[in-house]
Amino acid sequence: MVVIIDYGMGNVSSVQKALSFLKIESIITSNHDIIKKAEFIILPGVGSFLQGMKNLNENGLVELLTDEVIVKKKKFLGICLGMQLIMDQGEEPFQCHGLGWIKGTVTKIQQKDLCVPHMGWNNIDVLNDKYFTKGLKNDFYFVHSYHVIPEVSDVIAATVNYGSDIVASIQKDNIFATQFHPEKSQDVGLELLNKILS
């Protein structure tokens, strides 16, 4: 069973719609008992790091998700804010603690000559081909003002160049996460989701 975590931070229905197109059944929920029965957990999200962590805490999901993903090693996909929240800390709007599953921080994009937020279609450079096709150059859809900086580079699965190389995806053990939105990235995004979940 695939569970999409509902914690009030948006885009859960678009993720479920993409999975339905792929004929993958999923449940949108914050119910602890249902989450405990899941085989695969998806944490999507748009919005601020602080509000995301606040909502997870208010729903009692921080300890539960950590137990399910880190202790029980259930497969996990984080999307956009869902990728950022797995880091140690974020700076939106000020420094605050994240889930702490991956060592690193989330900081604002600093590009004087480019628009922030980074919004639109961009090619990625693949560094880890567990789910990506090596050398993949297809466009994925991004919309974000903050980006992930891991402490160690070996968790970086892909980068995107936006003035400089920034992290587009993370892969570590049972954890996979994307800064871009695969559910909004047309055929290439659907192909990636299908590969992750199959």
DAJO-V550339 format. One record per residue. N is the residue number from 1. SS is DSSP state (H for helix, E for strand, L for the rest). PHI is phi in whole degrees, -180 to 180 (none if undefined). OMEGA is omega in radians with two decimals (* if undefined). Layout:
n={N & N}
ss={SS & SS}
phi={PHI & PHI}
omega={OMEGA & OMEGA}
This chain:
n={1 & 2 & 3 & 4 & 5 & 6 & 7 & 8 & 9 & 10 & 11 & 12 & 13 & 14 & 15 & 16 & 17 & 18 & 19 & 20 & 21 & 22 & 23 & 24 & 25 & 26 & 27 & 28 & 29 & 30 & 31 & 32 & 33 & 34 & 35 & 36 & 37 & 38 & 39 & 40 & 41 & 42 & 43 & 44 & 45 & 46 & 47 & 48 & 49 & 50 & 51 & 52 & 53 & 54 & 55 & 56 & 57 & 58 & 59 & 60 & 61 & 62 & 63 & 64 & 65 & 66 & 67 & 68 & 69 & 70 & 71 & 72 & 73 & 74 & 75 & 76 & 77 & 78 & 79 & 80 & 81 & 82 & 83 & 84 & 85 & 86 & 87 & 88 & 89 & 90 & 91 & 92 & 93 & 94 & 95 & 96 & 97 & 98 & 99 & 100 & 101 & 102 & 103 & 104 & 105 & 106 & 107 & 108 & 109 & 110 & 111 & 112 & 113 & 114 & 115 & 116 & 117 & 118 & 119 & 120 & 121 & 122 & 123 & 124 & 125 & 126 & 127 & 128 & 129 & 130 & 131 & 132 & 133 & 134 & 135 & 136 & 137 & 138 & 139 & 140 & 141 & 142 & 143 & 144 & 145 & 146 & 147 & 148 & 149 & 150 & 151 & 152 & 153 & 154 & 155 & 156 & 157 & 158 & 159 & 160 & 161 & 162 & 163 & 164 & 165 & 166 & 167 & 168 & 169 & 170 & 171 & 172 & 173 & 174 & 175 & 176 & 177 & 178 & 179 & 180 & 181 & 182 & 183 & 184 & 185 & 186 & 187 & 188 & 189 & 190 & 191 & 192 & 193 & 194 & 195 & 196 & 197 & 198}
ss={L & E & E & E & E & L & L & L & L & L & L & H & H & H & H & H & H & H & H & H & H & L & L & L & L & E & E & E & E & L & L & H & H & H & H & H & H & L & L & E & E & E & E & L & L & L & L & L & H & H & H & H & H & H & H & H & H & H & L & L & H & H & H & H & H & H & H & H & H & H & H & L & L & L & E & E & E & E & E & L & H & H & H & H & L & L & E & E & E & E & L & L & L & L & L & E & E & L & L & L & L & E & E & E & E & E & E & E & L & L & L & L & L & L & L & L & L & E & E & E & E & E & E & L & E & E & L & L & L & L & L & L & L & L & L & L & L & L & E & E & E & E & E & E & L & E & E & E & E & E & L & L & H & H & H & E & E & E & E & E & E & L & L & L & E & E & E & E & E & E & E & E & L & L & E & E & E & E & L & L & E & H & H & H & L & H & H & H & H & H & H & H & H & H & H & H & H & L}
phi={none & -100 & -114 & -103 & -73 & -101 & -132 & 76 & -118 & 79 & 52 & -69 & -69 & -69 & -67 & -63 & -62 & -64 & -67 & -63 & -59 & -84 & 62 & -108 & -74 & -147 & -127 & -92 & -162 & -121 & -71 & -62 & -64 & -69 & -61 & -65 & -89 & -69 & -97 & -139 & -117 & -115 & -116 & -86 & 147 & -136 & 122 & -84 & -59 & -59 & -67 & -60 & -67 & -61 & -66 & -62 & -64 & -65 & -93 & 65 & -96 & -64 & -67 & -62 & -65 & -63 & -66 & -70 & -91 & -87 & -83 & -85 & 63 & -70 & -65 & -138 & -125 & -106 & -125 & 57 & -57 & -62 & -76 & -64 & -68 & -80 & -81 & -61 & -154 & -130 & -123 & -116 & -88 & -146 & -63 & -152 & -77 & -104 & -70 & 76 & -80 & -125 & -70 & 151 & -135 & -122 & -131 & -71 & -66 & -116 & -135 & -63 & -96 & -125 & -70 & -125 & -74 & -74 & -138 & 132 & -96 & -141 & -72 & -118 & -110 & -84 & -110 & -130 & -100 & -60 & -113 & -82 & -79 & -57 & 77 & -57 & -124 & -64 & -72 & -121 & -95 & -115 & -155 & -164 & -109 & -119 & -138 & -88 & -125 & -72 & -68 & -122 & -79 & -71 & -89 & -79 & -93 & -159 & -126 & -131 & -91 & -135 & 85 & -148 & -74 & -123 & -70 & -103 & -159 & -126 & -138 & -152 & 53 & -86 & -103 & -133 & -149 & -130 & -76 & -77 & -104 & -63 & -70 & -113 & -103 & 54 & -60 & -68 & -69 & -64 & -62 & -66 & -58 & -63 & -69 & -65 & -90 & -84}
omega={3.09 & 3.11 & 3.03 & -3.05 & 3.11 & -3.14 & 3.02 & -3.12 & 2.92 & 3.03 & 3.10 & -3.09 & 3.13 & 3.07 & 3.13 & 3.12 & 3.11 & 3.13 & 3.11 & 3.09 & 3.12 & -3.11 & 3.06 & -3.12 & 3.14 & 3.11 & 3.02 & -3.04 & 2.92 & -3.12 & -3.06 & -3.10 & 3.12 & 3.13 & 3.14 & 3.14 & -3.06 & 2.99 & -3.08 & -3.10 & 3.08 & 3.08 & 3.07 & 3.04 & 2.97 & -3.13 & -3.02 & 3.13 & -3.11 & -3.12 & 3.10 & 3.12 & 3.10 & -3.13 & 3.08 & 3.13 & -3.10 & 3.10 & 3.14 & -3.01 & -3.08 & -3.13 & -3.12 & -3.12 & 3.10 & 3.11 & -3.09 & -3.03 & -3.05 & -3.11 & -3.09 & 3.04 & 3.05 & 3.14 & -3.03 & 3.01 & 3.03 & -3.11 & 3.09 & 3.08 & 3.11 & 3.03 & -3.10 & -3.06 & -3.14 & 3.13 & 3.12 & -3.05 & 3.08 & -3.08 & -3.09 & 0.04 & 3.05 & -3.02 & 3.11 & -3.09 & 3.02 & 3.13 & 3.06 & 3.13 & 3.11 & 3.13 & 3.12 & -3.06 & 3.10 & -3.04 & -3.08 & 3.06 & 3.14 & 3.11 & -3.04 & -3.04 & -3.11 & -3.13 & 2.98 & 0.27 & 2.96 & -3.04 & 3.07 & -3.03 & 3.14 & 2.98 & 3.07 & 3.02 & -3.06 & 3.10 & 3.12 & -3.00 & 3.09 & 3.11 & 3.11 & 2.93 & -3.10 & 3.12 & -3.13 & -3.13 & -3.13 & 3.14 & 2.98 & -3.05 & -3.13 & 2.89 & -3.10 & 3.09 & -3.13 & -3.12 & -3.05 & 3.01 & 3.13 & 3.08 & -3.14 & -3.03 & -3.06 & 3.06 & -3.10 & -3.14 & 3.14 & 3.07 & 3.02 & 3.12 & 3.05 & -3.00 & 3.01 & 3.14 & 3.06 & -3.04 & 3.09 & -3.09 & 3.13 & 3.09 & 3.05 & 3.14 & -3.11 & -3.08 & 3.01 & -3.10 & -3.13 & 3.01 & 3.09 & -3.14 & 3.12 & -3.11 & 3.12 & -3.04 & 3.04 & -2.98 & -3.09 & 3.08 & 3.09 & 3.11 & 3.12 & 3.11 & -3.14 & -3.14 & -3.14 & -2.99 & -3.10 & *}
